[in-house]
Amino acid sequence: MSVKDKIAELRVSLPPHVTLVAVSKTYPAEAIMEAYEAGQRIFGENRPQEMSAKQAVLPPDIRWHMIGHLQTNKVRMIAPYVDLIHSVDSARLWQVIDREAERAGRTIDILLELHVAQEESKHGWNEAELMEWLASGAFRELRNTRVRGVMGMASFVDDREQVAREFGRLKTAFDRLRAAFFGAEFDTLSMGMSGDYPIAIECGATMVRIGSSIFGSRSY
Ligand SMILES: *Cc1c(COP(=O)(O)O)cnc(C)c1O
Protein backbone atom coordinates (compact mmCIF):
# COMPACT_ATOMS: atom_id res chain seq x y z
CA MET A 1 0.00 0.00 0.00
CA SER A 2 1.29 3.49 -0.81
CA VAL A 3 2.01 6.06 1.89
CA LYS A 4 -0.93 8.05 0.56
CA ASP A 5 -3.33 5.10 0.84
CA LYS A 6 -2.08 4.24 4.29
CA ILE A 7 -2.68 7.78 5.54
CA ALA A 8 -6.16 7.74 4.01
CA GLU A 9 -6.91 4.39 5.64
CA LEU A 10 -5.74 5.59 9.05
CA ARG A 11 -7.75 8.76 8.74
CA VAL A 12 -10.99 6.80 8.41
CA SER A 13 -10.10 4.11 10.95
CA LEU A 14 -8.87 6.29 13.83
CA PRO A 15 -11.60 7.69 16.10
CA PRO A 16 -12.05 11.44 15.58
CA HIS A 17 -10.64 12.35 19.00
CA VAL A 18 -7.33 10.58 18.26
CA THR A 19 -4.54 12.63 16.63
CA LEU A 20 -2.14 10.88 14.29
CA VAL A 21 1.56 11.63 14.52
CA ALA A 22 3.25 10.18 11.43
CA VAL A 23 6.65 9.06 12.68
CA SER A 24 9.03 9.93 9.86
CA LYS A 25 12.40 9.30 11.55
CA THR A 26 14.87 7.71 9.10
CA TYR A 27 12.54 8.25 6.13
CA PRO A 28 13.46 10.78 3.43
CA ALA A 29 11.76 14.09 2.75
CA GLU A 30 10.05 12.59 -0.33
CA ALA A 31 8.19 10.08 1.84
CA ILE A 32 7.10 12.91 4.15
CA MET A 33 5.86 14.88 1.14
CA GLU A 34 3.78 11.92 0.03
CA ALA A 35 2.06 11.87 3.42
CA TYR A 36 1.79 15.66 3.34
CA GLU A 37 0.02 15.53 -0.01
CA ALA A 38 -2.43 13.09 1.54
CA GLY A 39 -3.24 15.76 4.13
CA GLN A 40 -0.96 14.73 7.01
CA ARG A 41 0.54 17.70 8.86
CA ILE A 42 1.99 16.29 12.10
CA PHE A 43 5.28 14.42 11.87
CA GLY A 44 7.36 12.87 14.64
CA GLU A 45 11.15 12.64 14.70
CA ASN A 46 13.55 11.35 17.32
CA ARG A 47 16.79 13.14 16.43
CA PRO A 48 17.06 16.94 16.61
CA GLN A 49 19.56 17.23 13.75
CA GLU A 50 17.46 15.12 11.43
CA MET A 51 14.28 16.96 12.38
CA SER A 52 15.89 20.38 11.80
CA ALA A 53 17.31 19.33 8.44
CA LYS A 54 13.87 18.22 7.30
CA GLN A 55 12.13 21.23 8.80
CA ALA A 56 14.41 23.53 6.79
CA VAL A 57 13.35 22.09 3.44
CA LEU A 58 9.74 21.00 3.97
CA PRO A 59 6.52 23.08 4.03
CA PRO A 60 6.24 25.57 6.92
CA ASP A 61 2.81 24.36 8.02
CA ILE A 62 4.19 20.97 9.10
CA ARG A 63 4.00 20.55 12.86
CA TRP A 64 7.13 18.83 14.11
CA HIS A 65 6.94 16.62 17.20
CA MET A 66 10.05 15.50 19.06
CA ILE A 67 9.33 11.98 20.28
CA GLY A 68 12.80 10.66 21.11
CA HIS A 69 15.07 11.09 24.10
CA LEU A 70 16.32 14.68 24.04
CA GLN A 71 19.68 15.85 25.32
CA THR A 72 19.65 19.26 26.98
CA ASN A 73 22.34 20.59 24.63
CA LYS A 74 20.10 19.87 21.62
CA VAL A 75 17.06 21.80 22.81
CA ARG A 76 18.19 25.13 21.37
CA MET A 77 18.27 23.70 17.85
CA ILE A 78 14.56 22.84 17.86
CA ALA A 79 13.15 25.47 20.25
CA PRO A 80 12.27 28.03 17.55
CA TYR A 81 9.86 25.73 15.72
CA VAL A 82 9.04 22.49 17.58
CA ASP A 83 5.28 22.02 18.04
CA LEU A 84 5.27 19.45 20.85
CA ILE A 85 8.03 17.67 22.78
CA HIS A 86 6.73 14.25 23.90
CA SER A 87 9.83 13.09 25.69
CA VAL A 88 10.30 15.30 28.74
CA ASP A 89 11.76 12.83 31.21
CA SER A 90 13.54 14.96 33.81
CA ALA A 91 13.17 18.24 35.70
CA ARG A 92 16.48 19.35 34.24
CA LEU A 93 15.30 18.86 30.65
CA TRP A 94 12.02 20.63 31.42
CA GLN A 95 13.94 23.61 32.86
CA VAL A 96 16.20 23.82 29.81
CA ILE A 97 13.22 23.68 27.44
CA ASP A 98 11.58 26.47 29.42
CA ARG A 99 14.69 28.62 29.20
CA GLU A 100 15.12 27.99 25.48
CA ALA A 101 11.44 28.71 24.84
CA GLU A 102 11.87 32.08 26.51
CA ARG A 103 14.98 32.75 24.48
CA ALA A 104 13.07 31.90 21.30
CA GLY A 105 10.20 34.15 22.38
CA ARG A 106 7.57 31.43 22.47
CA THR A 107 5.74 28.94 24.64
CA ILE A 108 6.59 25.29 24.00
CA ASP A 109 4.04 22.51 24.55
CA ILE A 110 5.41 19.43 26.29
CA LEU A 111 4.34 15.98 27.44
CA LEU A 112 5.76 14.25 30.49
CA GLU A 113 7.18 10.86 29.54
CA LEU A 114 6.36 8.12 32.01
CA HIS A 115 8.15 4.80 32.21
CA VAL A 116 5.74 1.89 32.57
CA ALA A 117 7.30 -0.81 30.35
CA GLN A 118 9.22 -3.70 31.81
CA GLU A 119 12.28 -2.99 29.66
CA GLU A 120 15.00 -1.19 31.60
CA SER A 121 16.21 0.68 28.56
CA LYS A 122 13.18 2.89 28.14
CA HIS A 123 13.36 6.48 29.22
CA GLY A 124 10.84 8.29 31.35
CA TRP A 125 9.98 9.32 34.87
CA ASN A 126 8.73 6.81 37.31
CA GLU A 127 5.39 8.03 38.50
CA ALA A 128 6.34 8.43 42.16
CA GLU A 129 9.37 10.56 41.31
CA LEU A 130 7.33 12.73 38.98
CA MET A 131 4.61 13.19 41.59
CA GLU A 132 7.21 14.17 44.14
CA TRP A 133 8.78 16.76 41.88
CA LEU A 134 5.42 18.22 40.88
CA ALA A 135 4.37 18.39 44.52
CA SER A 136 7.35 20.64 45.21
CA GLY A 137 5.56 23.24 43.09
CA ALA A 138 8.77 24.31 41.36
CA PHE A 139 7.30 23.56 37.94
CA ARG A 140 4.85 26.44 38.33
CA GLU A 141 7.71 28.85 37.70
CA LEU A 142 8.34 27.32 34.28
CA ARG A 143 6.00 29.66 32.47
CA ASN A 144 7.36 29.24 28.96
CA THR A 145 6.31 25.63 28.74
CA ARG A 146 2.74 24.38 28.70
CA VAL A 147 2.21 20.84 29.95
CA ARG A 148 -0.28 19.13 27.67
CA GLY A 149 -0.23 15.59 29.02
CA VAL A 150 1.61 12.31 29.19
CA MET A 151 3.55 10.11 26.79
CA GLY A 152 4.58 6.51 27.24
CA MET A 153 5.43 3.22 25.62
CA ALA A 154 4.36 -0.31 26.41
CA SER A 155 6.78 -3.23 26.42
CA PHE A 156 7.53 -4.85 23.06
CA VAL A 157 5.80 -8.13 23.84
CA ASP A 158 3.11 -10.22 22.18
CA ASP A 159 1.16 -10.46 25.42
CA ARG A 160 -1.88 -8.25 24.77
CA GLU A 161 -2.87 -8.33 28.42
CA GLN A 162 0.49 -6.97 29.53
CA VAL A 163 0.42 -4.22 26.91
CA ALA A 164 -3.11 -3.25 27.94
CA ARG A 165 -2.09 -3.25 31.60
CA GLU A 166 0.81 -0.89 30.87
CA PHE A 167 -1.34 1.47 28.79
CA GLY A 168 -3.89 1.32 31.60
CA ARG A 169 -1.21 2.50 34.02
CA LEU A 170 -0.45 5.44 31.74
CA LYS A 171 -4.13 6.36 31.56
CA THR A 172 -4.50 6.18 35.35
CA ALA A 173 -1.40 8.32 35.83
CA PHE A 174 -2.67 10.80 33.24
CA ASP A 175 -6.01 11.17 35.07
CA ARG A 176 -4.29 11.49 38.42
CA LEU A 177 -1.82 14.14 37.25
CA ARG A 178 -4.54 16.12 35.55
CA ALA A 179 -6.67 16.15 38.69
CA ALA A 180 -3.81 16.93 41.06
CA PHE A 181 -1.75 19.50 39.17
CA PHE A 182 -3.10 20.54 35.81
CA GLY A 183 -6.30 21.68 34.17
CA ALA A 184 -8.21 21.51 30.92
CA GLU A 185 -5.13 22.08 28.75
CA PHE A 186 -3.74 18.79 30.04
CA ASP A 187 -5.61 16.89 27.35
CA THR A 188 -3.11 14.69 25.51
CA LEU A 189 -2.30 11.04 26.19
CA SER A 190 0.31 9.98 23.62
CA MET A 191 0.59 6.21 23.48
CA GLY A 192 0.49 3.52 20.82
CA MET A 193 2.79 2.73 17.88
CA SER A 194 2.38 0.62 14.72
CA GLY A 195 2.30 -2.65 16.64
CA ASP A 196 -0.02 -1.70 19.48
CA TYR A 197 -2.02 1.44 18.70
CA PRO A 198 -5.46 -0.25 18.61
CA ILE A 199 -4.89 -1.42 22.19
CA ALA A 200 -3.67 2.05 23.18
CA ILE A 201 -6.82 3.63 21.78
CA GLU A 202 -8.98 1.17 23.72
CA CYS A 203 -7.07 2.25 26.81
CA GLY A 204 -7.66 5.96 26.28
CA ALA A 205 -4.95 7.29 23.94
CA THR A 206 -5.72 10.66 22.35
CA MET A 207 -2.57 10.69 20.21
CA VAL A 208 -0.85 7.78 18.45
CA ARG A 209 2.66 7.73 16.98
CA ILE A 210 2.77 5.54 13.88
CA GLY A 211 5.82 5.08 11.66
CA SER A 212 6.53 1.76 10.01
CA SER A 213 2.96 0.90 9.17
CA ILE A 214 2.72 4.14 7.16
CA PHE A 215 6.18 4.34 5.62
CA GLY A 216 7.25 0.69 5.50
CA SER A 217 9.94 -1.00 7.54
CA ARG A 218 12.92 1.09 8.49
CA SER A 219 16.49 0.41 7.45
CA TYR A 220 18.87 2.01 9.92
C1 LIG B 1 9.90 5.02 16.32
C2 LIG B 1 8.94 5.43 17.34
C3 LIG B 1 7.55 5.28 17.15
C4 LIG B 1 6.95 4.66 15.92
O1 LIG B 1 7.26 3.30 15.84
P1 LIG B 1 6.64 2.38 14.69
O2 LIG B 1 6.73 1.03 15.28
O3 LIG B 1 7.48 2.57 13.50
O4 LIG B 1 5.24 2.81 14.47
C5 LIG B 1 6.71 5.74 18.15
N1 LIG B 1 7.17 6.31 19.26
C6 LIG B 1 8.49 6.46 19.50
C7 LIG B 1 8.94 7.10 20.76
C8 LIG B 1 9.42 6.03 18.54
O5 LIG B 1 10.72 6.19 18.78
PDBQT file of the ligand as one rigid body, heavy atoms in Angstrom, charges set to zero:
ROOT
HETATM    1  C1  LIG A 301       9.903   5.025  16.319  1.00  0.00    +0.000 C 
HETATM    2  C2  LIG A 301       8.942   5.430  17.338  1.00  0.00    +0.000 A 
HETATM    3  C3  LIG A 301       7.552   5.281  17.149  1.00  0.00    +0.000 A 
HETATM    4  C4  LIG A 301       6.949   4.656  15.918  1.00  0.00    +0.000 C 
HETATM    5  O1  LIG A 301       7.257   3.302  15.835  1.00  0.00    +0.000 OA
HETATM    6  P1  LIG A 301       6.636   2.376  14.686  1.00  0.00    +0.000 P 
HETATM    7  O2  LIG A 301       6.729   1.025  15.278  1.00  0.00    +0.000 OA
HETATM    8  O3  LIG A 301       7.480   2.567  13.497  1.00  0.00    +0.000 OA
HETATM    9  O4  LIG A 301       5.237   2.814  14.471  1.00  0.00    +0.000 OA
HETATM   10  C5  LIG A 301       6.711   5.745  18.146  1.00  0.00    +0.000 A 
HETATM   11  N1  LIG A 301       7.174   6.309  19.260  1.00  0.00    +0.000 NA
HETATM   12  C6  LIG A 301       8.493   6.461  19.498  1.00  0.00    +0.000 A 
HETATM   13  C7  LIG A 301       8.935   7.100  20.764  1.00  0.00    +0.000 C 
HETATM   14  C8  LIG A 301       9.415   6.029  18.544  1.00  0.00    +0.000 A 
HETATM   15  O5  LIG A 301      10.717   6.193  18.784  1.00  0.00    +0.000 OA
ENDROOT
TORSDOF 0
